[in-house]
Amino acid sequence: MLKTPKTIKRDILGKFRSLLYNHDTIPPNWLLKDYWQLLTSQEKGNFDQAVTDLIHKGLIEKVNGRIPTLRLTDKGADLIC
């Protein structure tokens, strides 16, 4: 079944929810190896759209580093708690 942007948003916020008390950043290995690689090319486009939507809503932000990842904002933490 094709993952829609809405499903991908739920997956990302669900991962943050599972890590909430330990980390405010998604582990890059989960994002790149466990999630991204399992997506089809169309789903990867949906992933980009989902991340952009979450950023515009102020729920997450991109973290640039050796391996880019996503960080939960205070607004995002308030939503998922």
N, C-alpha and C positions, 0 to 999 in steps of 0.2 A: 504494500500500500504506500502510495506517495506521501511523503511528509510535507505538509503545507507549512507556510510561515507561522501560522497559529500553533501548530503542533511543535515546531522547532522552538518557538518562544517558551512553550510549556516545558519542553525538555531542558532548556537552558536554565529557566527559573527553578525547575525541580532539582537540578544539580546544585544550584546555589543553596536551595533549601536544605539539601542533605549535608552540605558543608558549612552551614551558617555559623555554627559555634566554633569551628576550627579555622576557617579561611573565608576571606572576602573575595578571593580570586579563584577562578576555575583553574585547576591544574592544566597546564598546557598539553601534557600527554593525553589527558582525557579528551580535550577539545580536538586535537589534531589526529591522534591515533585511534581513539575509541569511538569518536563521533563522526568527524569530518570524512574519514576514509570509508565509512559505511554508507555515505550519501551518494545518490546518483547525481549526474551532472545537473539535472533539473532541480533536484533538492538542494544542491550547493547554491544555486541561484536563490532559492527560497531561504536558505540559511543567511545569505548576505542581506536579504530583505528583512528577515526577522531581527537580525542584529542591529541593523540600521533603525528599525522601528523602536526597539528597546532603548537604543541610545537617544533617539529623539524624544522619547518619553521620560528620559532622565533616570531610567532604572539600572542601566549598566554603563560602563565606559570601557573603551579599549585601552589596554596596557601594552605599550611597546617595550620590547626587551629583546633578549636573545631569541626567545620564542614568544611571539605576540599572544596575548590571552585577553580575557574579559574580567572586569572587576565589578562587583555589585556596589551600587551607590547607597547612601543612607535612605533615599526614597525607595529604592528597590528592596532594601532590607525591611523597611516598614510594610511594604506590600506583601511580602512572603511570610512575615511572622504572624 
